[in-house]
Amino acid sequence: MSAKKAQNNDHAPLTPAVFHILLALADGKLHGYAIMRAVENATSSAMKMGPGTIYGSLQRMEDAGLVEECGSVANGKRRLYGMTRLGRKTLVAESARLARLAEMARAKGLVPREI
């Protein structure tokens, strides 16, 4: 996904990996391993991402302008990533899209009102 495509199509469905990475980064800057742990914890281990998924996704997300490298920790061994304005805008749009879908499913009696 290019930055131009993301800007022109903010409501395009995100992959689960990209969505969860952006959710993890919504709380602040993290390095790759911390993102993996945050996603695993947030999903009660239902979604586990290995290094290839995390770092491949982060590279594509950086190329698309959704995240940016913003420093390092552990004596430079771990790169920190943060969400850009475009990343936040994209996350908000995707969250709204998913909320509308969930409401449609609730209206059809497919999802209980309270989960």
N, C-alpha and C positions, 0 to 999 in steps of 0.2 A: 504494500500500500504506500503510495507516494504521499508526501505532505500535501501536494495539490489535490490529490484524490480525497484525502481525509478532510480537507477544508471544504471541498465541493460536495461531499457525501457524508456528513457527520452522522447520519442515522443508519449508515450501513451496518449490518450485524458484525460485531467483533468476534473473533475466535474466543473460545473459553480461556485459553492461555493469556491472550492479550487483555481480556476483560479482568481476569483475576490479578494480573500484574499491575494494571492501572489501579485496581481497588487497593492493593497492598501499598502502592506508592501514594495513595490519597492521604495517608497518615504521615508522610514525610519521606525523606531520602533513605534508601536502603541499598545494600550491596546484594549481588545475585543470590548468595546462600540465604540471606535474611528474607529475600522475596520468596524463595522456595519454602522456607519454614512458615512464613506468614500465610501463604496460600494453603499450605497443608493444614495449619491450625484453623484458618477461617472456614475450611470445608470439612472439618472433622476427619481429615485424611482421605476424603472421597476423591480429591484431586491431588495427585502427586506429580510434580514436574521435575525431571532430571536436569542436569546441567546443559545438555544439548538444547532442550526446549527453552529453558530460561534464557540462555545467552543468545541463541538464535533469534528468539522473539525480541529480546532487548535490542539486538542489532537492527532488526527490521523496524522496530518501533522508533529507534533513534533516527534511522533513515527517513521515516515518515514524519518526523517532527513531534512525536507523541511523548518521548522521554529524552532526557539529555544526561550525559555523564557530568557529574558535578563534584568531583573530588575523589578521594580515596581514604581508606583506613587500613589499619594493620600494616603500617610502614609501606604503604603504597601497593600492597598485595591484593587488596579488594577495592574495586571501583564502585563508587556510589552513583546511583541513578536517581533522578528526580523527574517528576511529571512536568511537562511544559503546559502553557496555557491551552494549546491545542489539545494536548492529552486530557486535560481536565474537561474541556468543552466536549470532547468525544466521549469521555466516561459519563458525563451528565446526560448526554443525548442517548447513549446506549442504555443507561439505567432507566430513563423515562420510557424508552421503547420496550424494555423488558417488563416494566410495571404495567404498561398498557396491555401487553400480551397476557400477563398474569390476571389482570382484571377481566379480560375476555374469557379466559379459562374459568374463572370464578363464576361469571355470569352463566356459563353453561353447566355449572355444578360439578366441574372437574377438579376444582381445588377448594378446600374448605376456606371459609372467610378468615379464620385464625389458624395460623400454622405455628 
